[in-house]
Amino acid sequence: MLPLEFKQQMQEILGEDEYQKFLKSYELSPNKGIRANRLKIDRDQLKELLPEIFEAQDIPWTPDGIYINPEERPGKQPGYYTGLYYPQEPSAMTPAQALDVEEGDLILDLCAAPGGKSTQIASKLGDNGSLIFNEIVKNRVGILAENVERMGIKNAVILNEHPERLIKNFKERFDKILVDAPCSGEGMFRKDSAVIDEYSPDRPESCSVKQSKILETVDKLLKPGGEIVYSTCTFSPLENELVIQDFLDKYDYELLDTGLEGINDVKVNIPNVRSEILEKTTRIWPQVNEGEGHFVAKLKKGGMPGRIKKNKNRNTNLKRAGKKDLTDYNNFRSKYIPEVDYRNLYIYQDKLINLPEAIGPEDLAGLKVHSAGLELGEFKKNRFEPSHSLAMSLKKDEFTNTYELSEDELWSYLKGEELKPETVLDRGWVLLCYDGYPVGFGKYSGTIKNKYPKGLRIYKK
């Protein structure tokens, strides 16, 4: 049952005819989508691997998105575990699509969990840039990190911080910032009835205050000439157009067209909002698009980029890895990944980490760091043990000892079971793959000892 105040507002914004179509859309089932992980596969290749029952169809506003049959469960397919795709509501693919990423960019996703938009940015950027994914809610950081790992992202730092605390370390440092702002969630009413239960008429106004404060912080983090994409999953003008208008009135920014294509527009009536804002921002309405409610705006900061002020040396738990520290890792590397070279290596509590190239240890000093880049593995007594993150970031041909799993073996591996391969392998570490894509490590000595992380193991298919 839609809240009365919400319905009254939608009727005023849309007008009677469009409002009736809007109400009718709530009788339809939500659309379900997945997004190809461009770090591993493109959309056409992924569609060939998907079961026919998924009824895969292209999502028009992103080159990576696919509609699937709402009855199917993408999280139960092999491609999910090999990181070939991310299950994501179709409209939620628009903000990261609107962000123009370029080689070498330093990008911040300020409100990152659970990771759909973060992993989409990483998929677009590739390995030639640096990413910081921040999530303020501590109990949501773990799922963000799991998704980043599964998708094989090499160049991301994950933080658990209040946005204001980033300013000291990253003042005017970022080229691009995505702000998927906490909101009243009106656009998700059809998808999740629990959002309706949490709704109150005064929530949009209270959310708008928080959203404006977040944008004030973002201004201090963004370089002159840099770009912000601001998004919500709500219909409320208080949280959308009026937040953007207020921000433009206070700060030196240019409103850009979002550049999103394939989205059907609806004429709306929103008093006290300038026509430029209505024309250049993007709304997704469920009565004319196959997706839930979403809002996207794109802004460019005025001024010219200046010289970046490096952080002064401060205490940090990351220690630069020296030649002596790397003896066991180099032995592992020369045997298993001789063509893979990491050049920004640091040690943290016996773990070997490759930091993204634009981020130094001093940048992370004093912050709550969940992960400081790609964890390559851990130093044990007289040996180096590779991490699951390393396995997921590799391509099959980058590891010298691999084993292709059958589907039955895949499910056994994901359950944590020991494997008995029919072929003889070289003793030692083995990269286990399915359809040519890594799913994790094992260690072979007649049988394959399972090294799939215990916290990720499944107990039924």
C-alpha positions as CSV (number, residue, x, y, z in Angstrom):
1,M,0.0,0.0,0.0
2,L,1.6,3.2,-1.2
3,P,1.8,6.0,1.4
4,L,-1.0,8.7,0.9
5,E,1.4,11.6,1.1
6,F,3.6,10.0,-1.6
7,K,0.7,9.4,-3.9
8,Q,-0.4,13.0,-3.6
9,Q,3.0,14.3,-4.4
10,M,3.3,12.1,-7.5
11,Q,-0.1,13.2,-8.7
12,E,1.0,16.9,-8.5
13,I,4.3,16.2,-10.2
14,L,3.0,14.0,-13.0
15,G,-0.5,15.2,-13.7
16,E,-3.6,13.0,-13.7
17,D,-3.0,11.0,-16.9
18,E,0.6,10.2,-16.3
19,Y,-0.1,9.6,-12.6
20,Q,-2.6,6.8,-13.5
21,K,0.0,5.1,-15.7
22,F,2.5,5.5,-12.8
23,L,0.1,3.7,-10.4
24,K,-0.6,1.0,-13.0
25,S,3.2,0.2,-13.1
26,Y,3.0,-0.9,-9.5
27,E,0.9,-3.9,-10.6
28,L,3.9,-5.2,-12.6
29,S,6.8,-7.2,-11.2
30,P,10.1,-5.4,-10.8
31,N,12.7,-6.0,-13.5
32,K,15.8,-8.0,-12.7
33,G,19.2,-7.4,-14.2
34,I,22.8,-8.4,-14.2
35,R,25.8,-6.4,-15.4
36,A,28.8,-7.8,-17.3
37,N,32.1,-7.4,-15.5
38,R,34.2,-5.8,-18.3
39,L,37.4,-6.7,-16.4
40,K,36.7,-10.3,-17.5
41,I,34.0,-10.4,-20.2
42,D,31.8,-8.2,-22.3
43,R,28.0,-8.3,-22.6
44,D,27.8,-10.3,-25.8
45,Q,30.3,-13.0,-24.5
46,L,28.3,-13.2,-21.3
47,K,25.0,-13.7,-23.0
48,E,26.5,-16.7,-24.8
49,L,27.4,-18.3,-21.5
50,L,24.0,-17.6,-19.8
51,P,21.4,-20.4,-19.7
52,E,18.6,-19.9,-22.3
53,I,16.1,-19.8,-19.4
54,F,17.6,-16.4,-18.4
55,E,16.0,-14.9,-21.5
56,A,18.8,-12.3,-21.7
57,Q,18.0,-8.9,-23.2
58,D,20.1,-5.8,-23.5
59,I,19.5,-2.9,-21.1
60,P,19.4,0.2,-23.3
61,W,21.2,2.7,-21.0
62,T,24.4,0.8,-20.4
63,P,26.6,-1.3,-22.8
64,D,27.1,-3.9,-20.0
65,G,23.6,-4.4,-18.6
66,I,21.3,-7.4,-19.3
67,Y,17.7,-7.9,-18.3
68,I,17.0,-11.5,-17.2
69,N,13.9,-13.5,-16.4
70,P,12.7,-12.3,-12.9
71,E,12.2,-15.9,-11.8
72,E,15.8,-16.8,-12.3
73,R,18.5,-16.6,-9.6
74,P,21.8,-15.3,-11.0
75,G,23.6,-15.8,-7.7
76,K,23.3,-19.5,-8.1
77,Q,25.1,-19.7,-11.4
78,P,28.8,-20.5,-12.0
79,G,29.4,-17.1,-13.7
80,Y,28.5,-15.4,-10.4
81,Y,31.3,-17.2,-8.6
82,T,33.9,-16.5,-11.3
83,G,33.0,-12.8,-11.2
84,L,31.7,-12.5,-14.7
85,Y,28.7,-10.4,-13.6
86,Y,27.1,-8.5,-10.8
87,P,23.3,-8.8,-10.1
88,Q,22.0,-5.3,-10.1
89,E,18.7,-3.5,-10.4
90,P,18.6,-2.1,-14.0
91,S,18.1,1.6,-13.1
92,A,20.9,1.4,-10.5
93,M,23.3,1.0,-13.5
94,T,22.7,4.6,-14.6
95,P,24.9,6.7,-12.1
96,A,28.2,4.9,-12.9
97,Q,27.3,4.9,-16.6
98,A,27.0,8.7,-16.4
99,L,30.5,9.0,-14.8
100,D,33.1,9.6,-17.5
101,V,36.1,7.7,-16.4
102,E,39.5,8.2,-18.0
103,E,42.8,6.4,-17.9
104,G,44.8,7.5,-14.8
105,D,41.8,8.9,-12.9
106,L,41.6,8.9,-9.1
107,I,38.0,8.2,-8.4
108,L,36.0,8.1,-5.2
109,D,32.7,6.3,-4.6
110,L,31.7,8.0,-1.4
111,C,28.7,5.8,-0.3
112,A,29.9,2.5,-1.8
113,A,28.2,-0.6,-0.2
114,P,27.1,-3.1,-1.3
115,G,29.3,-2.4,-4.4
116,G,27.2,-2.4,-7.5
117,K,28.1,1.1,-8.6
118,S,31.7,0.7,-7.3
119,T,32.4,-2.4,-9.3
120,Q,30.8,-0.8,-12.3
121,I,33.2,2.1,-12.1
122,A,36.1,-0.3,-11.7
123,S,34.9,-2.3,-14.7
124,K,34.9,0.9,-16.9
125,L,38.2,2.2,-15.6
126,G,40.2,-1.0,-15.9
127,D,43.6,-1.3,-14.3
128,N,44.9,2.2,-15.4
129,G,43.6,4.3,-12.5
130,S,43.0,4.3,-8.8
131,L,39.8,3.9,-6.8
132,I,38.7,4.6,-3.3
133,F,35.5,3.0,-2.1
134,N,34.2,4.4,1.1
135,E,31.3,3.1,3.2
136,I,30.4,4.8,6.5
137,V,28.3,1.9,7.9
138,K,30.7,-0.6,9.4
139,N,28.6,-3.7,9.0
140,R,28.2,-3.1,5.3
141,V,31.9,-2.9,4.5
142,G,32.4,-6.7,4.5
143,I,29.9,-7.3,1.7
144,L,31.5,-4.5,-0.3
145,A,34.9,-6.1,0.1
146,E,33.6,-9.5,-1.0
147,N,32.1,-8.0,-4.2
148,V,35.3,-6.1,-5.0
149,E,37.3,-9.3,-4.5
150,R,34.9,-11.5,-6.5
151,M,35.0,-9.1,-9.5
152,G,38.8,-9.2,-9.5
153,I,39.4,-5.5,-8.9
154,K,43.1,-4.8,-8.4
155,N,43.3,-1.0,-7.9
156,A,40.8,-0.2,-5.1
157,V,41.2,0.9,-1.5
158,I,38.2,0.3,0.8
159,L,37.6,2.7,3.7
160,N,35.1,2.8,6.5
161,E,35.0,6.5,7.3
162,H,32.8,9.5,7.8
163,P,33.2,11.6,4.6
164,E,34.4,14.7,6.5
165,R,37.5,12.7,7.7
166,L,38.7,12.2,4.2
167,I,39.3,15.9,3.6
168,K,42.6,16.1,5.6
169,N,44.1,13.3,3.5
170,F,42.5,13.9,0.1
171,K,41.7,17.6,-0.2
172,E,41.0,18.4,-3.8
173,R,42.6,15.2,-5.0
174,F,39.8,13.3,-6.8
175,D,39.2,13.6,-10.6
176,K,35.7,12.1,-10.3
177,I,33.4,11.4,-7.4
178,L,30.2,9.3,-7.3
179,V,27.7,10.2,-4.6
180,D,24.9,7.7,-4.5
181,A,23.3,9.5,-1.6
182,P,21.3,7.9,1.2
183,C,17.7,8.8,0.5
184,S,14.1,8.1,1.4
185,G,14.0,5.2,-1.2
186,E,10.7,6.1,-2.8
187,G,11.9,4.7,-6.1
188,M,12.3,1.2,-4.5
189,F,8.7,0.9,-3.2
190,R,7.7,-1.6,-5.9
191,K,10.9,-3.7,-5.5
192,D,11.0,-3.8,-1.7
193,S,7.9,-3.4,0.5
194,A,10.1,-3.0,3.5
195,V,11.1,0.4,2.3
196,I,7.4,1.4,2.5
197,D,7.2,0.3,6.1
198,E,10.2,2.5,6.9
199,Y,8.8,5.6,5.1
200,S,7.5,8.7,6.8
201,P,6.3,12.0,5.2
202,D,9.1,14.0,6.8
203,R,11.8,11.6,5.7
204,P,12.6,13.3,2.3
205,E,13.2,16.7,4.0
206,S,15.5,15.1,6.6
207,C,17.4,13.2,3.9
208,S,17.8,16.4,1.8
209,V,19.7,18.0,4.7
210,K,22.1,15.1,4.9
211,Q,22.5,15.1,1.1
212,S,23.4,18.7,1.0
213,K,26.0,18.2,3.8
214,I,27.5,15.3,1.8
215,L,27.8,17.5,-1.3
216,E,29.5,20.2,0.8
217,T,32.1,17.7,1.8
218,V,32.5,16.4,-1.8
219,D,33.3,19.9,-3.0
220,K,36.4,19.9,-0.7
221,L,37.5,16.5,-2.1
222,L,37.1,17.2,-5.8
223,K,39.8,18.8,-8.0
224,P,38.9,22.0,-9.8
225,G,37.7,20.8,-13.2
226,G,36.6,17.5,-11.7
227,E,33.2,16.0,-12.0
228,I,30.5,14.7,-9.6
229,V,27.7,12.3,-10.4
230,Y,24.9,12.6,-7.8
231,S,22.2,10.0,-7.7
232,T,19.3,8.8,-5.5
233,C,16.7,6.1,-5.8
234,T,13.8,8.4,-4.8
235,F,11.2,10.5,-6.6
236,S,11.2,13.4,-4.1
237,P,12.2,16.8,-5.7
238,L,13.4,17.8,-2.2
239,E,16.2,15.1,-2.5
240,N,16.8,15.5,-6.2
241,E,16.4,18.7,-8.2
242,L,16.2,21.0,-5.2
243,V,19.3,19.6,-3.7
244,I,21.2,20.2,-6.9
245,Q,19.7,23.7,-7.4
246,D,20.7,24.7,-3.9
247,F,24.3,23.3,-4.4
248,L,24.7,25.2,-7.7
249,D,23.5,28.4,-6.0
250,K,26.2,28.1,-3.4
251,Y,29.2,26.7,-5.3
252,D,31.1,27.2,-8.6
253,Y,29.8,24.3,-10.7
254,E,28.4,23.8,-14.1
255,L,25.5,21.4,-14.6
256,L,26.3,18.9,-17.4
257,D,24.0,16.7,-19.4
258,T,24.2,13.2,-17.9
259,G,24.8,11.7,-21.3
260,L,22.5,8.8,-20.6
261,E,20.8,7.3,-23.6
262,G,17.9,4.9,-24.1
263,I,15.8,6.4,-21.3
264,N,12.2,7.5,-22.0
265,D,11.4,10.9,-20.5
266,V,8.3,12.2,-18.8
267,K,7.2,15.8,-18.5
268,V,7.0,16.8,-14.9
269,N,5.7,19.8,-12.9
270,I,8.1,20.8,-10.2
271,P,7.6,24.4,-8.9
272,N,10.6,26.6,-8.1
273,V,13.1,24.5,-10.1
274,R,15.0,26.1,-13.0
275,S,14.3,24.7,-16.4
276,E,18.0,23.9,-17.0
277,I,17.9,21.5,-14.1
278,L,14.8,19.7,-15.3
279,E,16.4,19.4,-18.8
280,K,19.9,18.2,-17.9
281,T,19.2,15.8,-15.0
282,T,17.8,12.4,-15.6
283,R,14.9,10.6,-14.0
284,I,13.8,7.0,-14.6
285,W,10.1,6.5,-14.3
286,P,8.8,2.9,-14.1
287,Q,5.7,3.5,-16.2
288,V,7.9,4.3,-19.3
289,N,11.1,2.5,-18.5
290,E,11.9,-1.1,-17.5
291,G,13.5,-0.1,-14.1
292,E,12.8,1.3,-10.7
293,G,12.8,5.0,-9.8
294,H,16.1,6.8,-10.0
295,F,17.6,10.3,-10.4
296,V,21.0,11.3,-11.8
297,A,22.7,14.6,-12.0
298,K,26.2,15.4,-13.3
299,L,28.3,18.5,-12.3
300,K,31.7,19.9,-13.2
301,K,33.7,22.0,-10.7
302,G,34.9,25.4,-11.8
303,G,38.5,26.5,-11.8
304,M,41.7,24.9,-13.1
305,P,43.5,22.0,-11.4
306,G,46.5,23.2,-9.4
307,R,49.5,21.4,-8.1
308,I,48.7,18.5,-5.8
309,K,50.0,18.9,-2.3
310,K,51.5,15.7,-1.1
311,N,50.7,14.6,2.4
312,K,53.5,15.0,4.9
313,N,55.0,11.8,6.2
314,R,52.8,10.5,9.0
315,N,52.6,7.3,11.0
316,T,51.2,4.4,9.0
317,N,50.9,0.7,9.5
318,L,52.0,0.0,5.9
319,K,55.7,-0.7,5.5
320,R,57.4,-0.5,2.1
321,A,58.5,-4.0,1.1
322,G,62.2,-4.3,0.6
323,K,64.2,-6.9,-1.3
324,K,64.8,-9.0,1.7
325,D,61.1,-8.9,2.7
326,L,60.1,-10.2,-0.7
327,T,62.3,-13.4,-0.9
328,D,59.5,-15.9,-0.4
329,Y,57.1,-13.9,-2.6
330,N,59.7,-13.7,-5.4
331,N,60.2,-17.4,-5.2
332,F,56.4,-17.9,-5.6
333,R,56.2,-15.3,-8.3
334,S,59.0,-16.8,-10.4
335,K,57.3,-20.2,-10.3
336,Y,53.7,-19.3,-10.7
337,I,53.2,-15.8,-12.1
338,P,56.4,-14.9,-13.9
339,E,54.7,-12.5,-16.3
340,V,52.8,-10.6,-13.6
341,D,54.6,-7.6,-12.0
342,Y,53.4,-5.6,-9.0
343,R,55.5,-2.5,-8.3
344,N,53.8,-0.7,-5.3
345,L,54.3,-3.4,-2.7
346,Y,53.8,-2.9,1.0
347,I,53.5,-5.1,4.0
348,Y,50.8,-4.9,6.6
349,Q,50.7,-7.5,9.5
350,D,52.5,-10.2,7.4
351,K,50.3,-9.5,4.4
352,L,51.7,-8.3,1.1
353,I,49.6,-5.6,-0.6
354,N,49.9,-3.8,-3.9
355,L,48.7,-0.2,-3.4
356,P,46.9,1.6,-6.3
357,E,49.5,3.7,-8.1
358,A,48.1,7.1,-7.2
359,I,47.8,6.3,-3.5
360,G,50.7,6.3,-1.0
361,P,50.7,4.9,2.6
362,E,50.7,8.5,3.9
363,D,47.3,9.0,2.2
364,L,45.8,6.3,4.4
365,A,47.3,7.4,7.7
366,G,44.7,7.9,10.4
367,L,41.9,6.5,8.4
368,K,39.9,3.3,9.0
369,V,41.2,1.1,6.2
370,H,39.4,-2.2,5.5
371,S,41.7,-3.1,2.6
372,A,44.6,-1.0,1.2
373,G,44.6,-2.4,-2.4
374,L,45.1,-5.8,-3.8
375,E,46.1,-8.3,-1.1
376,L,48.5,-10.7,-2.9
377,G,49.0,-13.1,0.0
378,E,50.5,-13.7,3.4
379,F,54.0,-14.5,4.7
380,K,54.1,-17.7,6.7
381,K,57.1,-19.4,8.1
382,N,59.6,-19.8,5.2
383,R,56.8,-19.5,2.6
384,F,54.4,-17.2,0.9
385,E,50.7,-18.2,0.7
386,P,48.7,-16.5,-2.1
387,S,45.3,-14.9,-1.3
388,H,41.9,-15.5,-2.8
389,S,42.0,-11.9,-4.0
390,L,45.0,-12.7,-6.1
391,A,43.3,-15.7,-7.6
392,M,40.2,-13.7,-8.6
393,S,42.3,-10.9,-10.2
394,L,44.3,-13.2,-12.5
395,K,43.6,-14.4,-16.0
396,K,44.0,-18.2,-16.5
397,D,47.0,-17.8,-18.7
398,E,48.8,-15.7,-16.1
399,F,49.2,-18.7,-13.8
400,T,51.5,-21.6,-14.7
401,N,49.6,-24.4,-13.0
402,T,45.8,-24.5,-13.7
403,Y,43.0,-27.0,-13.6
404,E,39.7,-26.7,-15.4
405,L,36.8,-27.8,-13.2
406,S,33.7,-29.6,-14.4
407,E,30.4,-28.2,-13.1
408,D,30.2,-31.0,-10.4
409,E,33.7,-30.2,-9.3
410,L,32.9,-26.5,-9.2
411,W,30.1,-27.0,-6.7
412,S,32.3,-29.4,-4.7
413,Y,35.0,-26.8,-4.6
414,L,32.6,-24.0,-3.5
415,K,31.5,-26.2,-0.7
416,G,35.1,-26.6,0.5
417,E,35.6,-30.2,-0.5
418,E,38.8,-31.8,-1.5
419,L,39.1,-32.6,-5.2
420,K,40.6,-35.7,-6.9
421,P,41.5,-34.7,-10.5
422,E,41.7,-37.3,-13.2
423,T,44.8,-35.6,-14.7
424,V,48.2,-35.3,-13.0
425,L,49.2,-31.8,-12.1
426,D,52.4,-30.2,-11.0
427,R,52.7,-30.3,-7.2
428,G,52.0,-27.1,-5.4
429,W,49.6,-24.2,-6.0
430,V,47.0,-24.6,-8.7
431,L,44.6,-22.0,-10.0
432,L,41.2,-23.6,-10.4
433,C,39.0,-22.3,-13.3
434,Y,35.6,-22.9,-14.7
435,D,34.9,-22.0,-18.4
436,G,38.4,-20.6,-18.4
437,Y,37.8,-18.1,-15.6
438,P,39.5,-18.4,-12.1
439,V,37.4,-19.3,-9.1
440,G,40.1,-19.8,-6.5
441,F,43.3,-21.6,-5.4
442,G,44.0,-25.1,-4.4
443,K,47.2,-27.0,-3.5
444,Y,48.0,-30.2,-5.3
445,S,49.8,-33.3,-3.9
446,G,47.9,-36.2,-5.5
447,T,44.6,-34.5,-4.5
448,I,43.7,-30.8,-4.5
449,K,43.5,-29.4,-1.0
450,N,40.7,-26.8,-1.0
451,K,41.8,-23.2,-0.4
452,Y,38.4,-21.5,-1.0
453,P,37.9,-19.1,1.9
454,K,35.7,-20.6,4.6
455,G,33.6,-17.5,4.9
456,L,32.6,-17.8,1.3
457,R,31.8,-21.5,1.1
458,I,28.3,-22.6,0.2
459,Y,26.5,-25.5,1.8
460,K,23.9,-26.2,-0.9
461,K,23.6,-25.5,-4.6
